[in-house]
């Protein structure tokens, strides 16, 4: 019964999640084509990860069902980090290939460091008493690693290939005023310090 329910609901959840991610990316990205490049790269990584699950002894239905969504959520920010660095380098060097080389060199440490932290955290699931933890930890850690490889290989190729289209579809990005958030953070920090003085 549960498996049947999941089989019916997971595709719907996946479609809704992808639509929401696309909407957010279309609103926040600098060009209209960037979200398509992000999703293409992550999509390739997800397909490779699902295919390499065949080398594992077994993969639970739950892991197979939600693994792709979790991999997308965990890996998307690495693509955005590389693209932001590329846009910075493009302002210094108009040649797409050279700008991407610089972007890769300058962002490799930050992206790989962040991904290693995520992978180690996911591998910690292997030590859960529930078997699904081991199953999910291995699949997701493998997925993030594959996503990292795709972000350093597939995404740069796509960006350089579609650089002219990105330039033509450039749009005004939204800039949010973060001062109110910082003010709230300062107030909360001060309140915490005052409370600590009494305890």
Secondary structure, DSSP 8 states (H G I E B T S, - for coil): -HHHHHHHHHHHHHHHHHHHHHHHHHHHSSBSSHHHHHHHHHHHHHHHHHHHGGGSS---HHHHHHHHHHHHHHHHHHHHHHHHHHHHHHHH---HHHHHHHHHHHHHHHHHHHHHHHHHHHHGGGGSSSHHHHHHHHHHHHHHHHHHHHHHHHHHHHHHHTHHHHHHTB--------HHHHHHHHHHHHHHHHHHHT-
